[in-house]
Amino acid sequence: MVISGSISSESDIVQHGYSIIPRSLNFDSYRILLLGSNRIVNAYVVSATVTVVGTGLSLLVTSMGAYAMARRSFRYRNVLSIYAIITILFNGGLVPWYIICVRYLELKNTMWAMILPPLANAFNMFLIRNFMLSMPDDLHESAKIDGAGELRIYARLIVPLAKPVLATIGLFISLSYWNDWFLGLMFIDKQELQPLQLLLRTLISNVEFLKTSNNAMDIQRIASQLPSQSIKMALTVVTIGPIVFLYPFLQRYFVKGLMVGAVKG
């Protein structure tokens, strides 16, 4: 229905609503998007970079924290667990968080502003920890006997065995980074650093930037009225594409990653 709405005329949607089969084909929405293709492509690159880098770093930090909490020989693992739980239950508020990010961490108008704030998620850390707790301690003991240190055990033994849960959490994290527009709204003023979701939110909520762009005359020539409804569907199709292609590669890990570690024997 979303695809059908994106290639339907604005008048058909207003008069008859959305339908699975379009009454008449109309590609005005995609033509208008192509007129701003430079900004959209740039926003795609920003969002893709933030998603890839953020997912990789977040998985690294989250899994290392989970590994520390799962190691029964680690003296302060309960302290670390309580510290992580506190971050789920309490926060310092929006204004102090903004001041820390802008004034002290100097993240304003940098790509790191969209990567670092959500980097370590305590909920994901506990999911990975529960998975790692299901692994027998004999694995660590045998690796210790062979002379492996903690980092080598983590990298060469735990990470390969934790692929199902890491793939599942990685999907959650990548979706969160890809769909995020709030951090861009808070910290990004430069047009070239705007993520895709923020650009599309701007396009939907304020179509004036189309009318005042250099291609305003082209837009008026393409359509007598701006297709505000069908363009929303077209934007959805443009946005959801990469995530749809990502699912098949992670599907085989998805159910296993959620179930393993949920029940401890």
C-alpha positions as CSV (number, residue, x, y, z in Angstrom):
1,M,0.0,0.0,0.0
2,V,2.9,2.3,0.7
3,I,4.4,1.6,-2.7
4,S,1.1,2.0,-4.3
5,G,0.5,5.4,-2.5
6,S,3.9,6.6,-3.7
7,I,3.0,6.2,-7.3
8,S,-0.6,7.4,-7.0
9,S,-1.8,10.9,-7.9
10,E,-2.6,13.3,-5.2
11,S,-6.2,13.7,-6.3
12,D,-6.8,9.9,-6.2
13,I,-5.5,9.8,-2.6
14,V,-7.6,12.8,-1.5
15,Q,-10.8,11.5,-3.2
16,H,-10.5,7.7,-2.7
17,G,-7.9,7.2,0.0
18,Y,-5.0,4.7,-0.2
19,S,-5.4,1.4,-2.1
20,I,-3.2,-1.6,-2.8
21,I,-3.6,-1.0,-6.6
22,P,-3.2,2.6,-7.8
23,R,-6.0,4.0,-9.8
24,S,-3.6,5.9,-12.1
25,L,0.1,5.9,-12.2
26,N,1.8,9.1,-11.2
27,F,5.5,9.5,-10.5
28,D,5.4,13.2,-9.5
29,S,6.6,12.4,-5.9
30,Y,9.8,10.7,-7.2
31,R,10.4,13.4,-9.7
32,I,10.3,16.0,-7.0
33,L,12.7,13.9,-4.8
34,L,15.1,13.7,-7.8
35,L,15.2,17.5,-8.0
36,G,16.7,17.5,-4.5
37,S,18.7,14.4,-5.2
38,N,22.0,16.0,-4.2
39,R,20.8,16.7,-0.7
40,I,19.2,13.3,-0.4
41,V,22.3,11.5,-1.6
42,N,24.4,13.5,0.8
43,A,22.0,12.7,3.7
44,Y,22.1,9.1,2.7
45,V,25.9,9.1,3.0
46,V,25.7,10.7,6.4
47,S,23.1,8.3,7.7
48,A,24.9,5.3,6.3
49,T,28.2,6.4,7.9
50,V,26.6,7.1,11.2
51,T,24.8,3.7,11.1
52,V,27.8,1.7,10.2
53,V,30.3,3.4,12.5
54,G,27.8,3.7,15.4
55,T,26.6,0.1,15.1
56,G,30.2,-1.2,15.1
57,L,31.4,0.9,18.0
58,S,28.2,0.3,20.0
59,L,28.4,-3.5,19.5
60,L,32.1,-3.3,20.7
61,V,31.4,-1.3,23.8
62,T,28.2,-3.1,24.7
63,S,29.6,-6.6,24.2
64,M,32.8,-5.8,26.2
65,G,30.7,-4.4,29.1
66,A,28.4,-7.5,28.9
67,Y,31.5,-9.8,28.9
68,A,32.8,-8.1,32.1
69,M,29.4,-8.5,33.8
70,A,29.2,-12.1,32.7
71,R,32.6,-13.1,34.1
72,R,32.0,-14.6,37.5
73,S,35.6,-14.1,38.4
74,F,35.4,-10.3,38.0
75,R,35.2,-8.8,41.4
76,Y,33.2,-5.7,40.5
77,R,30.7,-7.2,38.1
78,N,27.8,-6.6,40.5
79,V,28.8,-2.9,40.9
80,L,29.0,-2.6,37.1
81,S,25.5,-4.2,36.8
82,I,24.0,-1.8,39.3
83,Y,25.6,1.1,37.6
84,A,24.1,0.0,34.2
85,I,20.7,-0.5,35.8
86,I,20.7,3.0,37.3
87,T,21.1,4.4,33.7
88,I,17.9,2.7,32.7
89,L,15.9,4.0,35.7
90,F,17.2,7.5,36.0
91,N,18.6,10.3,33.7
92,G,19.9,13.8,34.3
93,G,17.3,15.5,32.1
94,L,17.5,17.0,28.6
95,V,19.1,20.3,29.5
96,P,22.1,18.9,31.5
97,W,22.6,16.3,28.8
98,Y,22.6,18.9,26.1
99,I,25.1,21.1,28.0
100,I,27.5,18.2,28.5
101,C,27.3,17.2,24.8
102,V,27.8,20.7,23.5
103,R,29.9,22.6,26.0
104,Y,32.1,19.9,27.5
105,L,32.2,17.2,24.8
106,E,32.1,19.7,22.0
107,L,29.9,17.5,19.7
108,K,28.0,20.4,18.1
109,N,28.0,20.2,14.3
110,T,30.0,17.0,14.2
111,M,29.1,13.5,13.1
112,W,30.1,12.2,16.5
113,A,27.1,14.0,17.9
114,M,24.9,11.3,16.3
115,I,27.1,8.4,17.3
116,L,28.4,8.9,20.8
117,P,25.2,9.7,22.9
118,P,23.4,6.4,22.3
119,L,26.7,4.4,22.1
120,A,26.2,2.2,25.2
121,N,22.7,0.9,25.8
122,A,22.3,-0.8,29.2
123,F,19.3,-2.9,28.0
124,N,21.2,-4.3,25.1
125,M,24.2,-5.0,27.5
126,F,22.0,-7.1,29.7
127,L,20.6,-9.1,26.8
128,I,24.2,-9.9,25.7
129,R,25.2,-10.7,29.2
130,N,22.4,-13.2,29.6
131,F,23.5,-14.9,26.5
132,M,27.1,-15.1,27.7
133,L,26.0,-16.4,31.1
134,S,24.7,-19.5,29.3
135,M,28.2,-20.4,28.1
136,P,30.0,-22.9,30.4
137,D,32.8,-21.6,32.6
138,D,35.0,-24.5,31.3
139,L,35.5,-22.5,28.1
140,H,37.3,-19.7,30.0
141,E,39.2,-22.2,32.1
142,S,40.5,-24.1,29.1
143,A,41.5,-20.9,27.4
144,K,43.3,-19.7,30.5
145,I,45.2,-23.0,30.7
146,D,46.4,-22.4,27.1
147,G,47.7,-19.0,28.1
148,A,45.0,-16.7,26.6
149,G,44.3,-13.4,28.3
150,E,40.9,-11.8,28.8
151,L,41.0,-9.8,25.5
152,R,42.1,-12.8,23.5
153,I,39.3,-14.9,25.1
154,Y,36.8,-12.2,24.3
155,A,37.9,-11.7,20.7
156,R,38.7,-15.3,19.7
157,L,36.3,-17.3,21.8
158,I,33.3,-15.4,23.1
159,V,32.6,-13.1,20.1
160,P,32.4,-16.0,17.5
161,L,30.1,-18.0,19.9
162,A,27.9,-14.9,20.5
163,K,27.2,-14.2,16.8
164,P,23.4,-14.9,17.1
165,V,22.9,-12.4,19.9
166,L,25.4,-9.9,18.4
167,A,23.6,-10.0,15.1
168,T,20.2,-9.5,16.8
169,I,21.4,-6.6,18.9
170,G,23.3,-5.2,15.9
171,L,20.0,-5.1,14.0
172,F,18.3,-3.2,16.9
173,I,21.2,-0.8,17.1
174,S,21.4,-0.2,13.3
175,L,17.6,0.5,13.2
176,S,18.0,2.9,16.1
177,Y,20.8,4.8,14.3
178,W,19.2,4.7,10.9
179,N,15.8,6.0,12.1
180,D,17.1,8.7,14.5
181,W,16.4,12.3,13.6
182,F,16.3,13.8,17.1
183,L,20.1,14.0,17.6
184,G,20.5,15.7,14.2
185,L,17.8,18.2,15.2
186,M,19.5,18.9,18.5
187,F,23.2,19.1,17.4
188,I,23.4,19.6,13.7
189,D,23.0,23.0,12.1
190,K,25.2,22.4,9.0
191,Q,23.1,21.3,6.0
192,E,25.9,18.9,4.7
193,L,25.8,17.0,8.0
194,Q,22.0,16.5,8.2
195,P,21.0,12.8,8.4
196,L,18.4,11.4,6.0
197,Q,15.7,11.2,8.6
198,L,16.1,14.8,9.6
199,L,16.0,15.9,6.0
200,L,12.9,13.9,5.3
201,R,11.2,15.2,8.4
202,T,12.0,18.7,7.2
203,L,10.6,17.9,3.8
204,I,7.3,16.5,5.2
205,S,6.7,19.1,7.9
206,N,7.9,22.1,5.9
207,V,7.4,21.9,2.1
208,E,8.5,25.5,1.8
209,F,12.1,24.5,1.3
210,L,11.0,22.9,-2.0
211,K,9.1,26.0,-3.1
212,T,12.0,28.3,-2.3
213,S,14.7,26.0,-3.8
214,N,16.5,26.7,-7.1
215,N,14.2,24.1,-8.7
216,A,10.9,25.8,-7.6
217,M,9.9,26.5,-11.2
218,D,10.6,22.8,-12.2
219,I,8.4,21.6,-9.3
220,Q,5.5,23.8,-10.4
221,R,5.9,22.6,-13.9
222,I,5.8,18.9,-12.9
223,A,2.7,19.1,-10.7
224,S,0.0,21.7,-10.4
225,Q,-0.2,21.0,-6.7
226,L,2.5,19.6,-4.4
227,P,1.7,15.9,-3.8
228,S,2.0,16.2,0.0
229,Q,0.4,12.8,0.6
230,S,2.0,10.7,-2.0
231,I,5.4,12.2,-1.3
232,K,5.2,10.9,2.3
233,M,4.8,7.4,0.9
234,A,7.7,7.9,-1.6
235,L,9.9,9.1,1.3
236,T,9.0,6.0,3.2
237,V,10.0,3.8,0.3
238,V,13.3,5.7,0.0
239,T,14.0,5.5,3.7
240,I,13.2,1.9,4.4
241,G,15.1,0.4,1.4
242,P,18.5,-0.3,3.1
243,I,16.9,-1.8,6.2
244,V,14.7,-4.2,4.1
245,F,17.8,-5.5,2.3
246,L,19.6,-5.9,5.7
247,Y,17.0,-8.2,7.2
248,P,17.7,-11.3,5.0
249,F,21.3,-11.4,6.1
250,L,20.5,-11.3,9.8
251,Q,17.2,-13.3,9.8
252,R,18.9,-16.7,10.6
253,Y,20.5,-15.2,13.7
254,F,17.4,-13.2,14.8
255,V,15.2,-15.8,16.5
256,K,18.2,-17.8,17.9
257,G,19.7,-14.6,19.4
258,L,16.4,-13.7,21.2
259,M,15.8,-17.2,22.5
260,V,19.2,-18.4,23.6
261,G,20.0,-17.2,27.0
262,A,16.4,-16.4,27.8
263,V,16.1,-19.7,29.7
264,K,18.9,-20.8,31.9
265,G,19.4,-24.5,32.6
